[in-house]
Amino acid sequence: MKIAVFGAEGWTGRAVLANLQDKHDVRAVVFSPESWDQWNDIDGTWPGEDVHYGDIVEFDFVHAATEDVDAIIHLAVHFPYRSELRLEDNTQSFLVNLKGLWNVLESAHRREIERVVHMGSCSVAHPKGEFFSGETRSAEGSQYGIQKRLQEEMCRQFHDAYGMKTVVLRPDYIGDSRAGLGRNRESLAGSYRDGLVCR
């Protein structure tokens, strides 16, 4: 199967590539060569040759990256809290997280790609102690939390409108037990966290 992985240069994306590369024909879709290099010290360089560089906010780039693929994994994300801008001035997170996902879903729809996996909300334990289901809404009010919730609604809308099969994964915190690191490069030694998922 040929799979396009959007956000392949990230913490989770690099692990997804490593898991897919021997089983599938993989296309890494990344923002830039510089963003690609951010995890080379942990993961090394990726041996794959099919790498598309560009901005997920641009529909034409996304549509070109989905040509001739059977499935899409969407991991691209912009964290507003990592921006140097005040939250009130940060439009890039909305563009990447919402317009970017719309571009991916719309391209999949136009190309009749039936398999889409999306990395959903990072909250799996509801504050009231309920486990999230497809019907349970997140109680988050942060800019990032709201964007992740809107992404899930967008996936649901594409399913309702076009019958698109989309799997939304909802991990809590993604770490790497082999490297002993969390996604912010912090040591996991001696720590315990509910919902930790090894990438």
BADRENLUM-899647 format. One record per atom (N, C-alpha, C, O): x, y, z; atom name; residue in one letter; residue number from 1. Coordinates in pm, whole numbers. Atoms other than C-alpha are relative to their C-alpha. Example, Ala and Ser with C-alpha at 12.3 -4.5 7.8 and 13.67 -1.06 7.14 Angstrom:
REM BADRENLUM-899647
      u      v      w name resn resi
     89   -119      0    N    A    1
   1230   -450    780   CA    A    1
     90    120      0    C    A    1
    194    118     66    O    A    1
    -82   -119     -6    N    S    2
   1367   -106    714   CA    S    2
    -77    109     73    C    S    2
    -26    220     90    O    S    2
This chain:
REM BADRENLUM-899647
      u      v      w name resn resi
     85   -117      0    N    M    1
      0      0      0   CA    M    1
     89    124      0    C    M    1
    192    126     68    O    M    1
    -75   -126      0    N    K    2
    127    352    -75   CA    K    2
    -68     96     96    C    K    2
   -187    125     84    O    K    2
     54    -83   -108    N    I    3
     82    581    225   CA    I    3
     74    133      6    C    I    3
    197    136      9    O    I    3
    -58   -133    -21    N    A    4
    138    956    253   CA    A    4
    -11     34    148    C    A    4
   -119     27    206    O    A    4
     -3    -37   -141    N    V    5
    242   1064    603   CA    V    5
     28    150     10    C    V    5
    140    195    -14    O    V    5
    -15   -145    -20    N    F    6
    182   1436    668   CA    F    6
     51     25    141    C    F    6
      0    -33    237    O    F    6
    -63    -22   -130    N    G    7
    396   1568    952   CA    G    7
    100   -109     31    C    G    7
    125   -139    148    O    G    7
    -92    113    -16    N    A    8
    644   1286    895   CA    A    8
    129     39     71    C    A    8
    200    -48    122    O    A    8
   -125    -43    -61    N    E    9
    930   1497   1030   CA    E    9
     -8     12    151    C    E    9
     95     33    216    O    E    9
     19    -22   -143    N    G   10
    785   1520   1381   CA    G   10
     33   -120     86    C    G   10
     72   -226     37    O    G   10
    -27    102   -102    N    W   11
    828   1317   1697   CA    W   11
    -75   -130    -29    C    W   11
    -16   -238    -30    O    W   11
     80    119     31    N    T   12
    544   1079   1614   CA    T   12
     20    -42   -144    C    T   12
     26   -162   -173    O    T   12
    -16     31    142    N    G   13
    590   1101   1238   CA    G   13
    122    -84    -29    C    G   13
    115   -177   -110    O    G   13
   -122     78     24    N    R   14
    946    970   1250   CA    R   14
    -19   -145     43    C    R   14
     30   -237    -23    O    R   14
     26    137    -45    N    A   15
    830    666   1449   CA    A   15
    -95    -72    -94    C    A   15
    -79   -191   -120    O    A   15
     93     59     96    N    V   16
    542    606   1207   CA    V   16
     75    -43   -125    C    V   16
     53   -153   -177    O    V   16
    -80     37    118    N    L   17
    785    612    914   CA    L   17
     80   -127     25    C    L   17
     83   -217    -58    O    L   17
    -82    117    -33    N    A   18
   1012    362   1088   CA    A   18
    -84   -128      3    C    A   18
    -37   -234    -38    O    A   18
     87    117     -7    N    N   19
    718    128   1146   CA    N   19
    -60    -40   -134    C    N   19
    -92   -157   -155    O    N   19
     62     29    130    N    L   20
    582    154    792   CA    L   20
     99    -38   -109    C    L   20
     63   -110   -202    O    L   20
    -92      5    114    N    Q   21
    896    159    578   CA    Q   21
     27   -139    -55    C    Q   21
     49   -152   -175    O    Q   21
    -27    135     51    N    D   22
    949   -218    553   CA    D   22
   -126    -72    -48    C    D   22
   -118   -178   -109    O    D   22
    126     67     34    N    K   23
    582   -298    498   CA    K   23
    -78     69   -111    C    K   23
   -162      7   -176    O    K   23
     77    -78     96    N    H   24
    455    -23    268   CA    H   24
     91     93    -79    C    H   24
    207    115    -43    O    H   24
    -66   -104     77    N    D   25
    558    229      5   CA    D   25
    -41    132     63    C    D   25
   -158    169     58    O    D   25
     33   -115    -83    N    V   26
    579    547    211   CA    V   26
     49    130    -63    C    V   26
    161    139   -112    O    V   26
    -35   -136     42    N    R   27
    576    913    109   CA    R   27
     -1     89    124    C    R   27
   -103    104    190    O    R   27
    -10    -92   -112    N    A   28
    700   1154    376   CA    A   28
    -35    140    -49    C    A   28
     26    190   -144    O    A   28
     42   -135     37    N    V   29
    526   1492    355   CA    V   29
     38     91    117    C    V   29
    -18     81    226    O    V   29
    -59    -80   -107    N    V   30
    720   1752    554   CA    V   30
      6    146    -39    C    V   30
     -4    181   -157    O    V   30
      1   -144     24    N    F   31
    741   2128    591   CA    F   31
    128     47    -70    C    F   31
    121    119   -170    O    F   31
   -126    -49     56    N    S   32
   1111   2183    516   CA    S   32
    114    -94     36    C    S   32
    101   -175    128    O    S   32
   -117     80    -39    N    P   33
   1455   2019    520   CA    P   33
     44     29    143    C    P   33
     88    -62    214    O    P   33
    -40    -36   -137    N    E   34
   1526   2209    843   CA    E   34
    -91    -68    103    C    E   34
    -43   -116    206    O    E   34
     91     66    -95    N    S   35
   1215   2072   1014   CA    S   35
     27   -151      1    C    S   35
      8   -217    103    O    S   35
    -31    143     11    N    W   36
   1315   1726    891   CA    W   36
    117    -38     90    C    W   36
    120   -148    144    O    W   36
   -123     30    -75    N    D   37
   1652   1748   1071   CA    D   37
    -17      2    151    C    D   37
     74    -39    223    O    D   37
     15    -22   -144    N    Q   38
   1507   1819   1417   CA    Q   38
     15   -126     86    C    Q   38
     52   -116    203    O    Q   38
    -10    124    -78    N    W   39
   1504   1451   1526   CA    W   39
    110    -93    -51    C    W   39
    115   -209    -10    O    W   39
   -106     87     52    N    N   40
   1809   1318   1336   CA    N   40
     89    -55    110    C    N   40
    139   -167     98    O    N   40
    -86     49   -108    N    D   41
   2007   1290   1661   CA    D   41
    -64   -117     75    C    D   41
      8   -196    136    O    D   41
     69    110    -66    N    I   42
   1743   1051   1799   CA    I   42
    -30   -114    -98    C    I   42
     -4   -230    -69    O    I   42
     48    100     95    N    D   43
   1611    872   1490   CA    D   43
     93    -24   -119    C    D   43
     69   -115   -197    O    D   43
    -85     12    118    N    G   44
   1892    915   1238   CA    G   44
    -72     55   -122    C    G   44
   -180    114   -110    O    G   44
     63    -47    123    N    T   45
   1815    998    879   CA    T   45
    -92   -108    -53    C    T   45
    -68   -227    -34    O    T   45
     94     95     56    N    W   46
   1524    836    703   CA    W   46
     51    -46   -136    C    W   46
     87     38   -219    O    W   46
    -55     50    126    N    P   47
   1635    609    417   CA    P   47
    -93     12   -120    C    P   47
    -53    -15   -233    O    P   47
     95    -12    111    N    G   48
   1322    673    210   CA    G   48
     36    112    -95    C    G   48
    101    209    -57    O    G   48
    -32   -100    102    N    E   49
   1348    869   -111   CA    E   49
   -118     88    -37    C    E   49
    -99    194    -97    O    E   49
    120    -74     40    N    D   50
    989    989   -155   CA    D   50
    -36    102    108    C    D   50
   -116     74    197    O    D   50
     23   -107    -97    N    V   51
    990   1316     41   CA    V   51
    -52    122    -74    C    V   51
      9    167   -171    O    V   51
     58   -121     58    N    H   52
    767   1612    -46   CA    H   52
     11    112    103    C    H   52
    -39     99    215    O    H   52
    -14   -115    -88    N    Y   53
    857   1949    108   CA    Y   53
    -99    108    -40    C    Y   53
   -113    140   -158    O    Y   53
     93   -109     29    N    G   54
    595   2221    138   CA    G   54
    -89     31    118    C    G   54
    -78    -28    225    O    G   54
     87    -52   -104    N    D   55
    330   2399    338   CA    D   55
   -139    -64    -10    C    D   55
   -206    -51   -112    O    D   55
    129     68     -3    N    I   56
     20   2200    436   CA    I   56
   -116     98    -16    C    I   56
   -228     58    -49    O    I   56
    103   -103     16    N    V   57
   -174   2529    426   CA    V   57
    -33     23   -147    C    V   57
   -140     75   -179    O    V   57
     19    -19    144    N    E   58
   -137   2533     45   CA    E   58
    -66   -123    -61    C    E   58
     -7   -231    -64    O    E   58
     74    115     52    N    F   59
   -400   2310   -117   CA    F   59
     72    -68   -116    C    F   59
     77   -191   -120    O    F   59
    -65     61    116    N    D   60
   -208   2257   -442   CA    D   60
    117    -90     41    C    D   60
    138   -195    -18    O    D   60
   -108     84    -51    N    F   61
     93   2125   -248   CA    F   61
    -56   -130     57    C    F   61
     -6   -238     26    O    F   61
     60    119    -63    N    V   62
   -125   1888    -45   CA    V   62
    -56    -93   -107    C    V   62
    -36   -215   -100    O    V   62
     62     83    104    N    H   63
   -311   1767   -354   CA    H   63
    107    -73    -82    C    H   63
     87   -188   -120    O    H   63
   -110     67     71    N    A   64
     17   1692   -533   CA    A   64
     60   -112     85    C    A   64
     99   -216     33    O    A   64
    -58    100    -90    N    A   65
    142   1502   -227   CA    A   65
    -88   -123     17    C    A   65
    -38   -229     56    O    A   65
     90    115    -14    N    T   66
   -164   1275   -225   CA    T   66
    -20    -77   -131    C    T   66
    -95   -174   -135    O    T   66
     16     68    129    N    E   67
   -133   1173   -590   CA    E   67
     51   -143     10    C    E   67
    160   -169     61    O    E   67
    -36    142      7    N    D   68
   -127    795   -638   CA    D   68
     23    -66    135    C    D   68
    101   -161    144    O    D   68
    -12     69   -129    N    V   69
   -158    707   -268   CA    V   69
   -131    -71     33    C    V   69
   -238    -33    -15    O    V   69
    116     79    -41    N    D   70
   -394    454   -112   CA    D   70
    -53     42    136    C    D   70
   -170     17    168    O    D   70
     39    -38   -136    N    A   71
   -401    597    239   CA    A   71
     80    122     43    C    A   71
    187    151    -11    O    A   71
    -65   -119    -55    N    I   72
   -310    908    437   CA    I   72
      3    -11    152    C    I   72
    -95    -51    214    O    I   72
    -10    -16   -145    N    I   73
   -182    949    791   CA    I   73
     32    147     24    C    I   73
    133    199    -24    O    I   73
    -16   -144    -25    N    H   74
   -222   1308    915   CA    H   74
     50     22    142    C    H   74
    -24      2    239    O    H   74
    -62    -26   -129    N    L   75
     15   1398   1197   CA    L   75
     47    145     14    C    L   75
     97    184    119    O    L   75
    -51   -137     -2    N    A   76
     99   1759   1107   CA    A   76
    -70     82    108    C    A   76
   -191     73    126    O    A   76
     56    -80   -109    N    V   77
     52   2000   1394   CA    V   77
     85    124     20    C    V   77
    206    124     -3    O    V   77
    -70   -121    -42    N    H   78
    141   2352   1499   CA    H   78
    -46     27    143    C    H   78
   -164     48    167    O    H   78
     34    -22   -140    N    F   79
    156   2400   1876   CA    F   79
      1    150     30    C    F   79
    107    212     22    O    F   79
      2   -144    -27    N    P   80
     41   2754   1968   CA    P   80
     90     40    116    C    P   80
    144    151    117    O    P   80
    -81    -36   -117    N    Y   81
    228   2742   2299   CA    Y   81
    150     -1    -31    C    Y   81
    229     43     52    O    Y   81
   -142     -5     39    N    R   82
    559   2697   2112   CA    R   82
     31    121    -87    C    R   82
    146    142   -126    O    R   82
    -18   -118     84    N    S   83
    508   3014   1910   CA    S   83
     53    116     83    C    S   83
     26    126    203    O    S   83
    -49   -121    -67    N    E   84
    686   3338   1997   CA    E   84
   -108    108      5    C    E   84
    -94    207     77    O    E   84
    109    -97      2    N    L   85
    361   3524   1924   CA    L   85
    -93    -18    119    C    L   85
   -104   -127    175    O    L   85
    106     12    -99    N    R   86
     96   3603   2180   CA    R   86
   -112    -85    -60    C    R   86
   -131    -84   -181    O    R   86
    112     83     50    N    L   87
   -200   3364   2152   CA    L   87
    -96     82    -83    C    L   87
   -149     33   -184    O    L   87
     95    -86     70    N    E   88
   -415   3656   2040   CA    E   88
     45     32   -143    C    E   88
    -38     64   -228    O    E   88
    -55    -35    130    N    D   89
   -185   3716   1742   CA    D   89
     38   -122    -84    C    D   89
     82   -107   -199    O    D   89
    -46    121     67    N    N   90
   -117   3356   1645   CA    N   90
   -106    -52    -98    C    N   90
   -206   -110    -56    O    N   90
     91     55    102    N    T   91
   -292   3269   1318   CA    T   91
     57   -128    -61    C    T   91
    -18   -206   -120    O    T   91
    -62    116     65    N    Q   92
    -42   3004   1205   CA    Q   92
    -55   -132     52    C    Q   92
    -75   -225    -26    O    Q   92
     56    125    -54    N    S   93
   -179   2739   1441   CA    S   93
   -135    -32    -61    C    S   93
   -163   -147    -94    O    S   93
    130     23     62    N    F   94
   -529   2786   1303   CA    F   94
     17    -44   -145    C    F   94
    -54   -134   -192    O    F   94
    -22     35    140    N    L   95
   -398   2770    947   CA    L   95
     51   -144    -14    C    L   95
     -4   -221    -92    O    L   95
    -57    134     10    N    V   96
   -186   2457    996   CA    V   96
    -98   -105     50    C    V   96
   -124   -204    -18    O    V   96
     82    103    -63    N    N   97
   -421   2270   1228   CA    N   97
   -138    -15    -62    C    N   97
   -190   -126    -68    O    N   97
    136      9     55    N    L   98
   -754   2354   1063   CA    L   98
     -1      5   -153    C    L   98
    -54    -86   -217    O    L   98
     -4     -7    146    N    K   99
   -694   2469    705   CA    K   99
     83   -116    -56    C    K   99
     48   -174   -158    O    K   99
    -84    111     45    N    G  100
   -416   2210    672   CA    G  100
    -76   -132     -3    C    G  100
    -68   -206   -100    O    G  100
     78    124     -2    N    L  101
   -643   1925    779   CA    L  101
   -110      3   -105    C    L  101
   -135    -97   -171    O    L  101
    103     -8    105    N    W  102
   -923   2052    553   CA    W  102
     62    -31   -136    C    W  102
      2   -104   -215    O    W  102
    -67     29    127    N    N  103
   -676   2046    263   CA    N  103
     23   -150    -18    C    N  103
     -1   -204   -126    O    N  103
    -26    144      7    N    V  104
   -582   1685    343   CA    V  104
   -130    -76    -26    C    V  104
   -135   -162   -113    O    V  104
    127     71     16    N    L  105
   -944   1569    377   CA    L  105
    -64     29   -136    C    L  105
   -118    -61   -199    O    L  105
     58    -34    130    N    E  106
  -1060   1757     68   CA    E  106
     76    -68   -114    C    E  106
     15   -115   -209    O    E  106
    -79     69    102    N    S  107
   -774   1616   -138   CA    S  107
    -32   -149     -1    C    S  107
    -47   -209   -108    O    S  107
     36    142     -9    N    A  108
   -853   1265    -12   CA    A  108
   -136    -24    -64    C    A  108
   -155   -121   -137    O    A  108
    133     13     60    N    H  109
  -1217   1318   -109   CA    H  109
      7      8   -152    C    H  109
    -50    -76   -221    O    H  109
     -9    -16    145    N    R  110
  -1132   1442   -459   CA    R  110
     69   -118    -67    C    R  110
     36   -155   -180    O    R  110
    -73    113     58    N    R  111
   -894   1152   -515   CA    R  111
    -63   -135     35    C    R  111
    -14   -240     -7    O    R  111
     71    120    -42    N    E  112
  -1137    900   -362   CA    E  112
     90    -93     82    C    E  112
     85   -216     68    O    E  112
    -84     76    -93    N    I  113
   -880    791   -103   CA    I  113
    -88    -35    119    C    I  113
   -141     53    187    O    I  113
     97     45   -100    N    E  114
  -1081    583    142   CA    E  114
     58    -21    139    C    E  114
    -18    -42    234    O    E  114
    -61     27   -130    N    R  115
   -832    541    426   CA    R  115
     76    123     48    C    R  115
    177    163    -12    O    R  115
    -66   -116    -59    N    V  116
   -739    840    641   CA    V  116
     10    -24    151    C    V  116
    -88    -60    216    O    V  116
    -22      7   -144    N    V  117
   -587    828    990   CA    V  117
     41    140     45    C    V  117
    129    202    -14    O    V  117
    -28   -134    -52    N    H  118
   -583   1151   1192   CA    H  118
     38     -9    147    C    H  118
    -26    -82    223    O    H  118
    -38     -7   -140    N    M  119
   -403   1222   1519   CA    M  119
    -89    103     68    C    M  119
    -77    223     44    O    M  119
    100    -86    -62    N    G  120
   -682   1362   1733   CA    G  120
     46     62    130    C    G  120
    165     85    151    O    G  120
    -24    -68   -127    N    S  121
   -709   1518   2075   CA    S  121
     97    -79     87    C    S  121
     94   -202     92    O    S  121
    -97     65    -89    N    C  122
   -431   1448   2319   CA    C  122
    -60    -27    138    C    C  122
     12    -70    228    O    C  122
     64     25   -129    N    S  123
   -683   1420   2604   CA    S  123
    -89   -122    -10    C    S  123
   -188   -123    -83    O    S  123
     82    121      2    N    V  124
   -818   1073   2665   CA    V  124
    -76    -22    130    C    V  124
   -167   -104    135    O    V  124
     71     14   -127    N    A  125
   -929   1108   3025   CA    A  125
    -80    127     25    C    A  125
    -23    233     50    O    A  125
     86   -116    -22    N    H  126
  -1226   1340   3064   CA    H  126
     13     45    146    C    H  126
     26    -40    234    O    H  126
    -12    -48   -138    N    P  127
  -1205   1561   3375   CA    P  127
   -102    -62     95    C    P  127
    -76    -71    215    O    P  127
    102     60    -85    N    K  128
  -1524   1396   3505   CA    K  128
     22   -150     17    C    K  128
    -60   -217     79    O    K  128
    -31    141    -16    N    G  129
  -1360   1052   3483   CA    G  129
    -57    -89   -108    C    G  129
    -43   -211   -100    O    G  129
     55     80    109    N    E  130
  -1536    940   3166   CA    E  130
    109    -26   -103    C    E  130
    197     57   -125    O    E  130
    -89     27    112    N    F  131
  -1346    771   2887   CA    F  131
    -64     58   -125    C    F  131
   -184     43   -146    O    F  131
     54    -59    122    N    F  132
  -1384    953   2557   CA    F  132
    -51   -107    -95    C    F  132
     13   -210   -115    O    F  132
     51     79    112    N    S  133
  -1601    793   2293   CA    S  133
    -15     98   -116    C    S  133
     19    215   -103    O    S  133
     22    -88    114    N    G  134
  -1690    932   1953   CA    G  134
   -102    109     30    C    G  134
   -106    210    -39    O    G  134
    104    -96    -35    N    E  135
  -1977   1117   2120   CA    E  135
     39     93    114    C    E  135
    -31    192    139    O    E  135
    -41    -80   -115    N    T  136
  -1789   1261   2419   CA    T  136
     84    118    -45    C    T  136
    179    102   -122    O    T  136
    -75   -121     38    N    R  137
  -1664   1617   2383   CA    R  137
    107     29    105    C    R  137
     90      3    224    O    R  137
   -108    -43    -88    N    S  138
  -1339   1743   2528   CA    S  138
    -44    124     77    C    S  138
   -116    208     23    O    S  138
     33   -118    -80    N    A  139
  -1372   1995   2808   CA    A  139
    110    105     -6    C    A  139
    108    201     72    O    A  139
   -112    -94     10    N    E  140
  -1056   2179   2702   CA    E  140
    -45    135    -54    C    E  140
   -131    144   -142    O    E  140
     28   -133     50    N    G  141
  -1068   2553   2651   CA    G  141
    123     68    -57    C    G  141
    116    184    -99    O    G  141
   -122    -60     55    N    S  142
   -710   2610   2537   CA    S  142
    -11     12   -151    C    S  142
    -91    -58   -214    O    S  142
      2    -17    146    N    Q  143
   -643   2729   2183   CA    Q  143
     31   -133    -70    C    Q  143
    -37   -170   -166    O    Q  143
    -37    129     59    N    Y  144
   -474   2397   2102   CA    Y  144
   -112   -103     17    C    Y  144
   -147   -173    -78    O    Y  144
    107     96    -25    N    G  145
   -748   2189   2265   CA    G  145
   -122     24    -87    C    G  145
   -183    -71   -138    O    G  145
    114    -33     87    N    I  146
  -1020   2372   2073   CA    I  146
     30    -37   -144    C    I  146
    -56    -90   -214    O    I  146
    -37     36    137    N    Q  147
   -832   2328   1746   CA    Q  147
     -6   -151    -22    C    Q  147
    -54   -197   -125    O    Q  147
      4    146     14    N    K  148
   -793   1954   1808   CA    K  148
   -144    -50     -3    C    K  148
   -177   -142    -78    O    K  148
    142     39      1    N    R  149
  -1165   1925   1885   CA    R  149
    -64     34   -134    C    R  149
   -140    -46   -188    O    R  149
     54    -38    131    N    L  150
  -1253   2115   1566   CA    L  150
     51    -93   -110    C    L  150
    -21   -120   -206    O    L  150
    -51     97     97    N    Q  151
  -1028   1877   1372   CA    Q  151
    -84   -127      0    C    Q  151
   -118   -181   -106    O    Q  151
     82    121     -7    N    E  152
  -1228   1582   1498   CA    E  152
   -137     22    -62    C    E  152
   -191    -65   -130    O    E  152
    129    -31     62    N    E  153
  -1552   1753   1398   CA    E  153
     12      6   -152    C    E  153
    -79    -36   -223    O    E  153
    -22     -6    144    N    M  154
  -1406   1817   1053   CA    M  154
      5   -142    -59    C    M  154
    -52   -168   -165    O    M  154
     -4    140     45    N    C  155
  -1328   1445   1017   CA    C  155
   -140    -59     -3    C    C  155
   -177   -130    -97    O    C  155
    138     50     -6    N    R  156
  -1684   1365   1124   CA    R  156
    -84     56   -115    C    R  156
   -164    -16   -174    O    R  156
     76    -62    110    N    Q  157
  -1825   1611    868   CA    Q  157
     33    -65   -134    C    Q  157
    -57    -88   -215    O    Q  157
    -37     66    125    N    F  158
  -1628   1451    584   CA    F  158
    -57   -141     -6    C    F  158
    -91   -190   -114    O    F  158
     64    132     -3    N    H  159
  -1759   1113    696   CA    H  159
   -149     14    -30    C    H  159
   -203    -59   -114    O    H  159
    144    -18     19    N    D  160
  -2118   1237    715   CA    D  160
    -33     45   -142    C    D  160
   -132     -1   -200    O    D  160
     29    -54    134    N    A  161
  -2099   1423    383   CA    A  161
     37    -97   -112    C    A  161
    -35   -107   -211    O    A  161
    -53     80    111    N    Y  162
  -1898   1176    176   CA    Y  162
     23   -147     33    C    Y  162
     62   -224    -55    O    Y  162
    -23    139    -38    N    G  163
  -1876    851    371   CA    G  163
    148    -33     17    C    G  163
    185   -150     20    O    G  163
   -144     23    -15    N    M  164
  -1500    898    416   CA    M  164
     29    -75    129    C    M  164
    -19    -38    236    O    M  164
    -37     80   -117    N    K  165
  -1355    638    650   CA    K  165
    124     63     64    C    K  165
    232     62      7    O    K  165
   -109    -66    -71    N    T  166
  -1141    822    902   CA    T  166
     12    -58    139    C    T  166
    -86    -66    213    O    T  166
    -29     45   -135    N    V  167
   -979    679   1212   CA    V  167
     66    117     72    C    V  167
    163    174     22    O    V  167
    -59   -106    -81    N    V  168
   -907    938   1481   CA    V  168
     63    -64    123    C    V  168
     -6   -124    205    O    V  168
    -73     53   -116    N    L  169
   -640    834   1731   CA    L  169
      6    108    107    C    L  169
     23    226     76    O    L  169
      0    -97   -110    N    R  170
   -650    997   2075   CA    R  170
    101    -39    108    C    R  170
     60    -73    220    O    R  170
    -96     32   -106    N    P  171
   -325    929   2259   CA    P  171
     10    115    100    C    P  171
    -25    228     69    O    P  171
    -19   -104    -99    N    D  172
   -249   1117   2577   CA    D  172
    136     65    -22    C    D  172
    144    171    -83    O    D  172
   -134    -56     14    N    Y  173
    126   1176   2589   CA    Y  173
     88   -103    -70    C    Y  173
     91   -220    -30    O    Y  173
    -80     94     79    N    I  174
    364   1021   2338   CA    I  174
    146     12     40    C    I  174
    208    117     26    O    I  174
   -140      5    -39    N    G  175
    702    918   2468   CA    G  175
     72   -109    -76    C    G  175
     14   -173   -164    O    G  175
    -79    107     61    N    D  176
    978    681   2363   CA    D  176
     72    -72    111    C    D  176
    172    -23    164    O    D  176
    -58     74   -112    N    S  177
   1059    416   2622   CA    S  177
    141    -48    -32    C    S  177
    223    -61     59    O    S  177
   -136     45     36    N    R  178
   1365    297   2427   CA    R  178
    101    113     19    C    R  178
    210     91     70    O    R  178
    -90   -115    -15    N    A  179
   1519    645   2419   CA    A  179
    -13     63    138    C    A  179
     73    141    179    O    A  179
     22    -57   -132    N    G  180
   1377    731   2762   CA    G  180
    -34    148     -2    C    G  180
     -2    222     91    O    G  180
     30   -142     18    N    L  181
   1246   1063   2631   CA    L  181
   -147     24    -28    C    L  181
   -218    -62    -81    O    L  181
    131    -48     39    N    G  182
    922   1254   2602   CA    G  182
     12     88   -122    C    G  182
    123    116   -168    O    G  182
     -1    -77    125    N    R  183
    822   1463   2301   CA    R  183
     70    135     10    C    R  183
    104    195    -92    O    R  183
    -74   -125    -19    N    N  184
    986   1771   2451   CA    N  184
    145    -25     39    C    N  184
    213     63     93    O    N  184
   -137     45    -29    N    R  185
   1315   1578   2492   CA    R  185
     28     -9    150    C    R  185
    145    -15    190    O    R  185
    -21     15   -143    N    E  186
   1262   1552   2868   CA    E  186
     19   -148     33    C    E  186
    -34   -236    -35    O    E  186
    -26    137    -42    N    S  187
   1385   1242   3048   CA    S  187
   -126    -59     63    C    S  187
   -195      7    140    O    S  187
    113     70    -61    N    L  188
   1120    987   3139   CA    L  188
     47    -85    118    C    L  188
    -35   -153    181    O    L  188
    -56     83   -106    N    A  189
   1351    821   3394   CA    A  189
    -69     29    133    C    A  189
    -76    144    177    O    A  189
     61    -13   -131    N    G  190
   1171    758   3721   CA    G  190
   -136     67      1    C    G  190
   -189     96    108    O    G  190
    131    -67      3    N    S  191
    848    917   3603   CA    S  191
   -108    -99    -42    C    S  191
    -83   -197   -111    O    S  191
    116     79     38    N    Y  192
    505    768   3568   CA    Y  192
   -108     97    -42    C    Y  192
   -132    197     25    O    Y  192
    105    -89     48    N    R  193
    227    924   3370   CA    R  193
   -112    -86    -57    C    R  193
    -87   -173   -141    O    R  193
    114     69     58    N    D  194
   -121    794   3298   CA    D  194
     -9     33   -148    C    D  194
     14    148   -188    O    D  194
     25    -24    141    N    G  195
   -186    753   2929   CA    G  195
    124     13    -86    C    G  195
    113     51   -203    O    G  195
   -122     -9     80    N    L  196
    178    744   2816   CA    L  196
     -3   -106   -109    C    L  196
    -24   -224    -82    O    L  196
     -2     90    115    N    V  197
    198    591   2469   CA    V  197
    140      3    -57    C    V  197
    195    110    -83    O    V  197
   -133      6     59    N    C  198
    530    470   2333   CA    C  198
    -11     12   -151    C    C  198
    -86    -62   -214    O    C  198
      6    -21    143    N    R  199
    587    595   1982   CA    R  199
     63   -114    -73    C    R  199
     67   -114   -197    O    R  199
